[in-house]
Amino acid sequence: MEVSATAKHIRMSPRKVRLVVDSVRGKSVSTALNELRVLRKAAALPVAKVIKSAAANAENNFNMSPDSLYVVKITADEGPTLKRFKARARGRAGQIKKRTTHITAVVDEKEG
């Protein structure tokens, strides 16, 4: 049975988070968390938090063994964009887009 966890409105660009997410897809939960611990990217912290949450959901709500869990699917989708303005030359304003991300992790037990 697949169990998921979601973190919404993470203040990072989805493009930067996808670099981290792609490196842990398909791996066991313990291996993924070890890799994220040594990865030197700011997005590693929220991704690890979501994977831990999905593993905790599986263990506590569905009595799955934490040793046999692996990351089935993990995505970093775009959330709402905050639009800000910065003063530019000759009285104009330039738009700054502060992007947010929704991270969803799905874990499942390995059979056999």
C-alpha atoms as one frame of an Amber mdcrd trajectory, in Angstrom:
protein
   0.000   0.000   0.000   1.379   3.359  -1.000   1.588   6.043   1.697   2.243
   9.709   0.955   3.208  12.978   2.616   3.144  16.514   1.226   4.897  19.774
   2.081   3.332  22.847   0.530   4.495  26.414  -0.066   8.222  25.700   0.362
  10.039  28.959  -0.468  12.407  27.505  -3.075  12.291  27.307  -6.808  10.878
  23.995  -8.110  13.753  23.771 -10.554  16.286  23.711  -7.706  14.257  21.244
  -5.640  13.898  18.853  -8.597  17.689  18.440  -8.698  17.559  16.973  -5.186
  14.323  15.035  -5.693  15.657  13.248  -8.782  18.651  11.942  -6.840  16.550
  10.004  -4.273  13.718   8.632  -6.411  13.488   4.824  -6.297  15.890   4.357
  -3.370  15.186   2.920   0.058  14.163   5.439   2.717  17.294   4.920   4.823
  19.598   5.295   1.797  17.734   8.399   0.623  17.966  10.056   4.048  21.698
   9.265   4.294  22.319  10.799   0.871  20.290  13.897   1.736  22.227  14.319
   4.975  25.528  14.801   3.105  24.124  16.611   0.047  25.174  20.265  -0.035
  21.935  21.752  -1.346  19.455  23.877   0.584  16.566  21.824  -0.809  17.878
  18.651   0.854  16.381  19.639   4.227  12.693  19.971   3.194  12.950  16.898
   0.930  14.333  14.838   3.829  11.563  16.148   6.071   8.869  15.008   3.617
  10.430  11.550   3.214  10.652  11.157   7.012   7.008  12.188   7.313   5.868
   9.674   4.678   7.877   6.923   6.403   6.357   7.851   9.773   2.861   7.786
   8.250   3.513   4.297   6.872   4.916   3.022  10.158   2.345   4.522  12.537
  -0.855   4.458  10.475  -0.410   1.268   8.444   2.010  -0.816  10.594   4.594
  -1.124   7.819   8.177  -2.076   8.599  10.429   1.020   8.391  13.369  -1.087
   7.133  11.546  -2.266   4.013  10.237   1.139   2.837  11.426   2.761  -0.383
  10.576   5.940  -2.280   8.139   4.970  -5.031   7.404   8.442  -6.328   8.551
  11.912  -5.327   7.687  15.136  -7.127   8.418  18.834  -6.788   5.550  20.769
  -8.337   5.177  24.506  -8.680   3.157  26.333  -6.044   1.840  29.885  -6.106
   4.314  32.557  -7.150   4.750  35.664  -5.001   5.111  38.736  -7.212   7.279
  41.566  -5.962   8.554  44.733  -7.631  11.967  46.350  -7.622  12.725  49.918
  -8.648  14.462  50.194 -12.015  15.896  53.045 -14.057  13.812  56.015 -15.245
  10.966  55.499 -12.778  10.058  52.023 -13.926   9.453  48.869 -11.892  10.829
  45.418 -12.606   8.933  42.336 -11.523  10.569  39.747  -9.251   8.952  36.313
  -9.040   9.488  34.486  -5.754   8.583  30.905  -6.550   7.240  28.257  -4.180
   7.191  24.466  -4.365   4.881  21.643  -3.321   6.852  18.462  -2.534   4.997
  15.126  -2.512   6.647  11.836  -1.495   5.106   8.367  -1.839   6.653   5.358
  -0.057   5.791   1.671  -0.175   7.048  -1.628   1.234   9.351  -3.818  -0.823
   7.917  -7.277  -1.244  10.080 -10.334  -0.696
